């Protein structure tokens, strides 16, 4: 507190001459002429009229602008009449005129009228000070006070109180301290007006200790001092202290007025004590709109929007006129509740009350319509607004961003700059969010640079937005750099960088960030847990996922819908449906995302009926399925439930979720392809032919390829090429896979040329798929060449591709050489590597080497052999006739033998004509795969080879009785640009006669050359004769 001897700082405020500021004679509106002419022509009457209007104005709330405007107009009319009658502005007449101008909000007119007074008294000075204060000209208040002293007029308690209020508004604490010193010097330190203003000034400036010191120095504080001190505590978040002081006030016997009760009520609302606030509200006699506003906004801010709407309706029923603050709060509540109808009614009432043109209310309307999903109405409000500020621009931009209209956000920002509006921090938050959504890194960097040039204060929100933008655009290095520059990082900062790492295949870094965040004692929220749990799921880290699950339980977030959905996904991928269901059942609220995650869990674990039951339960619970729901359940339908899949298609058509959603159409296409309903799938593809989305085309091509429609896959690739879309690695890998399955070497070479021209030859999956394509097409030399061109051979995928390709083409020793070369480069093999090596040993008959490799899997490399590895070993033993050893190996397997094992054993028995073991293997295979024709065909062939025609007929009869169909063998040859397909027993081929004639001629030549045909397959009916063909 400054000493009392400090002088009051004088601010220059030159007093203009009277002539230069003489008011022009106002032009009177015609409708007021009779009123003005009816006023008696003497100055005393005008003085009394002005005083009466001043008293009437003092009773009106300040925010009743229409009433105050009417008083201001009346004041101008009276002033015009005084001027016309030639009354001199002096004495009470001049003072009353200045007072009325000041109270009606006419600050400039009050100053001009004051300047016409030759010898203004103290009341006139105080009135012009008040006029400047009410008009928001706070600096003019201090200038006027300085001029008042310069004119020899000593300021009184009212003058000093007004000056202190101006200091409070301008946060000029030093000037306020000087005035405080002056007050102490002239002995006004205990005058209520001065004391109350001093407390208010210190409290608003954040000097609550000084305010309390002034307050405690008052022997008997009046209600204004109590109120200002209580309000000071409340405004700075010290609600408990405010309520304690309020209780002290009541104990001291001071009766609180309306303002005091509103201040105490606000403190209760800030503490969430809604009932206590209502009790205080009921104590207010005839509560004004300020009290109603406090109660309404307090309920809304505490999450009780419905109650705030009810209070608003009660207020209107009592005839209390709402203000723009009331309307803004109610619109915010309706927006949070998405009560569009209620919001429209509030909008209509605002129009009736003439408040709709207010920029504050216009901003609230835009936000309300945006949150309720009515962007057209939001655009209409924005376009019809005559007055716009940066807050309104931000509200419009935020609404567009909320609905994913990022391109419109960019256009709005450009229009804002064109109209010379200066964007603030919130504006840049919107535009950076749009850049993140568009993944437009260049535009994001430009906005970042513009923000730096505009001297935008790099607050925590702006820093978080930069981290999020760079992370979503895939620029993690810049995201990390911005993250380091964020001061006082909060949970949003950490979440932005962790989510960025998860979205850019940086799950390990995300987990490291989570550990670092915990070390810095930042409390994780649902976004943090959801992100790191997803990271564990993608990394296959079940143990770490369980640890984070335990941590989420400690923070009471395991039942959160977002965390729960991530946990369901984690246990689905890494544990099983049982654990996923347990997590789902523990969720407090089973929201749509959690149900979607569990449906996906059931589908992935082949529990289609459970997925369907959960979908039906979701409908019974009144939860509307989303696109993600349909996308999750559609993979359940194929050969199983094809009819139900078509019902889902109809349901999606009725609910309009298929409208412009090519991803769902692609999922439906996959369902029809799995069900071998090619025409239906082609219809859906036809609807997507105009798609410019590369992911859609990848799904289409891979969908055809994965379901055996490889020709359609290549045709789709050609159609996609006509659209001029840029290719990516996934497209090339999928197309090369189709070429490999068709052995379309010529087409594969064309795709290879396209890969080279688009500079994708160095990409990992493209190169590995090229190796596989050439290997499957029999061009081992080209596959080796592609392998040699790979620069960085430290990735196992290349070695697996070349080893498997060499093995399947009979180059066993070269495959083993590649394996040893891989080990010299310290590339560790995996299960796929050993599958290729065992295949090579099998084809070359390398039993000893094969056994060594098989043993080294578990003993040296800690790789558990799977069913495919055992099948290779059985094939290896079976090729060399070691059928007993193969049978013993099956018995030693740590799991039940699958159909692949018995099919391999049966083929070995067929090769060596071991009917006993063949019968046993065939019986096992038939039990496991009753619709598989292989055991019937091979066992029938063995019986026929041994001359057991009756046994062969029995197998044929059993196959007919069980309605097992044999898929005819086929082969094809590509000559030029034409592929010819040959199917066993096909009599409808256009060149069938020439083909069979050629086969007969070749058979004759083979017999003449001494070739003896081997009996491989006999299909006998009751009256068929033996047929020999090879």
ABEGO torsion letter per residue (X at the ends): XBBAABBBBBBBBBBBBAAAABBBBBBBBAAAAAAAAABBBBAAAAAAAAAAAAAAAAABBAABAAAAAAAAAAAAAAAAAAAAAGBBBBEAAAAAAAAAAAAAGBAAAAAAAAAABABBBAAAAAAAAAAAAAAGBAAAAAAAAAAAAAAGBBBBAAAAAAAAAAAAAAGBAAAAAAAAAAAAAAGAAABAAAAAAAAAAAAAAGBAAAAAAAAAABABBBAAAAAAAAAAAAAAGBAAAAAAAAAAAAAAGBBBBAAAAAAAAAAAAAAGBAAAAAAAAAABBGBBAAAAAAAAAAAAAAGBAAAAAAAAAAAAAAGBBBBAAAAAAAAAAAAAAGBAAAAAAAAAAAAAAGAAABAAAAAAAAAAAAAAGBAAAAAAAAAABABBBAAAAAAAAAAAAAAGBAAAAAAAAAAAAAAGBBBBAAAAAAAAAAAAAAGBAAAAAAAAAAAAAAGBBBBAAAAAAAAAAAAAAGBAAAAAAAAAABBGBBAAAAAAAAAAAAAAGBAAAAAAAAAAAAAAGBBBBAAAAAAAAAAAAAAGBAAAAAAAAAAAAAAGAAABAAAAAAAAAAAAAAAEAAAAAAAAAABABBBAAAAAAAAAAAAAAGBAAAAAAAAAAAAAAGBBBBAAAAAAAAAABBABGAAAAAAAAAAAAAAGAABGBAAAAAAAAAAAAAAGBAAAAAAAAAAAAABABAAAAAAAAAAAAAAGBAAAAAAAAAAAAAAGBBBBAAAAAAAAAAAAAAGBAAAAAAAAAAAAAAGAAABAAAAAAAAAAAAAAGBAAAAAAAAAABABAABAAAAAAAAAAAAAAGBAAAAAAAAAAAAAAGBBBBAAAAAAAAAAAAAAGBAAAAAAAAAAAAAAAGBBBBAAAAAAAAAAAAAAGBAAAAAAAAAABABBBBAAAAAAAAAAAAAAGBAAAAAAAAAAAAAABAABAAAAAAAAAAAAAAGBAAAAAAAAAAAAAAGBBBBBBBBBBBBEABBBBBBBGBAABAAAAAAAAAAAAAAAAAAAAGBBBBBABBBBBAABBBBBBX
